[in-house]
């Protein structure tokens, strides 16, 4: 009963074979995939996919890469879309100081605005944090502690940072990088944090896990991530799938 808590199903990579991709996911034991919005158009598309496929849920939001181009009218429309029954979270939002596609000032302003909107709408948030650990943490800390605030997607920090985010009420999502041979930091996190605070994700079509590294990622491959976490923790893969699935259902209010 696996749940892929983060995938970009509306990207062009899946344009020709999405039905087969989802069929393989179901065959691999995946019961739900959260398809992520990164701007207005992709949020609309994610909702559309969720309406077409029972195993798909949607999120809405504006990614930090798109911060400089996000208009107030976009946020108004996203807020309206957030009331759709297919929408289970607000995100992917956050800060990305690695790519620099939008200004740090613009990213931070939009991040805070979207956090406030998600809070008003009582939606959990999906957080992007790349090379911006301190700024993301301090921003989330300003919002205050609470249960099931959201998830730190594709976690890339160390164990201390994971514990700090968990203390604020956030889940930690483990991506396919945990299967990489020299990814010692994420392996340490996956082996050490409480399973009750963990989600798993593919971030499809990116970050394919071993043994599919170098190829397009897809939700079915979340099983390899669960398997590696189980190996690191010396527990059955079924236990990882069960607990991370329960966590995703609890956070996102999933019924599947």
Long-range contacts (C-beta under 8 A, 24 or more apart in sequence): 1-29, 1-31, 1-241, 1-242, 1-245, 2-28, 2-29, 2-30, 2-31, 2-200, 2-222, 2-223, 2-226, 2-241, 2-244, 2-245, 3-30, 3-31, 3-32, 3-33, 3-34, 3-199, 3-200, 3-222, 3-244, 3-245, 3-248, 3-249, 3-254, 4-30, 4-32, 4-33, 4-34, 4-200, 4-201, 4-202, 4-204, 4-219, 4-222, 5-34, 5-151, 5-153, 5-173, 5-199, 5-200, 5-201, 5-244, 5-248, 5-252, 6-34, 6-36, 6-92, 6-126, 6-151, 6-153, 6-154, 6-173, 6-175, 6-199, 6-201, 6-202, 6-203, 7-33, 7-34, 7-35, 7-36, 7-201, 7-202, 7-203, 7-204, 7-218, 7-219, 8-35, 8-36, 8-38, 8-42, 8-203, 8-204, 8-205, 8-206, 9-33, 9-35, 9-46, 9-49, 9-56, 9-204, 9-219, 10-35, 10-42, 10-45, 10-46, 10-48, 10-49, 11-205, 13-204, 13-205, 13-216, 14-204, 14-205, 14-218, 18-49, 21-218, 21-219, 21-220, 22-53, 22-55, 22-56, 22-219, 24-218, 24-219, 24-220, 25-55, 25-218, 25-219, 25-220, 25-222, 26-55, 27-220, 28-219, 28-220, 28-221, 28-222, 28-223, 29-223, 29-241, 30-55, 30-219, 30-220, 30-222, 30-223, 31-55, 31-245, 31-256, 32-56, 32-57, 32-248, 32-254, 32-256, 33-57, 33-219, 34-58, 34-59, 34-88, 34-89, 34-126, 34-248, 34-252, 35-59, 36-61, 36-91, 36-92, 36-126, 37-61, 37-62, 37-78, 37-91, 37-92, 38-62, 38-63, 38-65, 38-66, 38-92, 39-63, 39-66, 39-69, 39-70, 39-74, 40-74, 40-77, 40-78, 43-78, 43-81, 44-81, 46-86, 47-81, 47-84, 47-86, 47-87, 50-86, 50-87, 51-86, 54-256, 55-256, 57-86, 57-87, 57-88, 57-252, 57-254, 58-84, 58-86, 58-87, 58-88, 59-87, 59-88, 59-89, 59-90, 59-91, 59-92, 59-126, 60-87, 60-90, 61-90, 61-91, 61-92, 61-93, 61-114, 61-125, 61-126, 62-93, 62-110, 62-114, 63-92, 63-93, 63-94, 63-96, 63-128, 64-93, 64-94, 64-95, 64-96, 64-101, 64-102, 64-107, 64-110, 64-111, 64-128, 65-96, 65-99, 65-101, 65-102, 66-101, 66-102, 67-102, 67-103, 67-106, 67-107, 67-109, 67-110, 67-111, 68-101, 68-102, 68-103, 68-106, 69-102, 70-110, 75-113, 75-114, 75-117, 78-117, 79-117, 79-121, 82-121, 82-123, 83-121, 87-123, 88-123, 88-124, 88-252, 88-253, 88-254, 89-123, 89-124, 89-125, 89-126, 89-150, 89-151, 89-251, 89-252, 90-114, 90-117, 90-118, 90-121, 90-123, 90-124, 90-125, 90-126, 91-118, 91-125, 91-126, 91-127, 91-128, 91-150, 91-153, 92-126, 92-127, 92-128, 92-153, 93-118, 93-125, 93-126, 93-127, 93-128, 94-127, 94-128, 94-129, 94-132, 94-136, 94-153, 95-128, 95-129, 95-130, 95-132, 95-135, 95-136, 95-139, 96-128, 96-129, 96-130, 96-131, 96-132, 97-130, 97-131, 97-132, 97-135, 98-130, 98-131, 98-132, 99-130, 108-135, 108-139, 111-136, 111-139, 112-139, 112-142, 115-139, 115-140, 115-143, 118-150, 119-143, 124-148, 124-149, 124-150, 124-151, 124-251, 124-252, 125-149, 125-150, 125-151, 126-150, 126-151, 126-153, 127-151, 127-152, 127-153, 127-170, 128-153, 128-154, 129-153, 129-155, 129-156, 129-157, 130-156, 133-157, 133-161, 137-161, 137-164, 137-165, 137-168, 140-165, 140-168, 140-170, 141-168, 143-168, 145-169, 148-250, 148-251, 150-251, 151-199, 151-251, 153-201, 153-203, 154-201, 154-203, 154-207, 155-186, 155-189, 156-185, 156-186, 157-185, 157-189, 158-185, 158-188, 158-189, 159-185, 159-188, 159-189, 159-192, 159-193, 162-189, 162-193, 163-193, 166-193, 166-194, 166-197, 171-197, 171-198, 171-199, 171-247, 171-251, 172-197, 172-198, 172-199, 173-198, 173-199, 173-200, 173-201, 174-198, 174-199, 174-200, 174-201, 174-225, 174-229, 175-200, 175-201, 175-202, 175-203, 175-207, 175-225, 176-202, 176-203, 176-207, 176-208, 176-209, 176-210, 176-213, 176-217, 176-221, 176-224, 176-225, 177-207, 177-209, 178-209, 178-225, 178-228, 178-229, 178-232, 179-209, 179-210, 179-213, 179-224, 179-225, 179-228, 180-210, 180-213, 181-210, 187-232, 190-228, 190-229, 190-232, 190-233, 191-229, 191-232, 191-233, 195-233, 195-239, 195-240, 195-243, 195-244, 196-243, 196-247, 197-247, 198-229, 198-243, 198-244, 198-247, 199-244, 199-247, 199-248, 199-251, 200-225, 200-226, 200-229, 200-240, 200-244, 201-225
